[in-house]
């Protein structure tokens, strides 16, 4: 999640794999920018949209697995 959020420009902290306050803030900003409920946690809708946007950005339009 942190790698994807960084790739999309929402996360600037170190990639640790821990869901701390910096990650939560980045998720909230992502949710607001994408008109999702800004709850700061990654539910199914947020995860699907993150995956979709990261895959598109990674591959220039085609999908790739293992991004999140």
Secondary structure, DSSP 8 states (H G I E B T S, - for coil): -HHHHHHTTS--S---S---HHHHHHHHHHHHHTTS---SS--HHHHHHHHHHHHHHHHTTS--S---
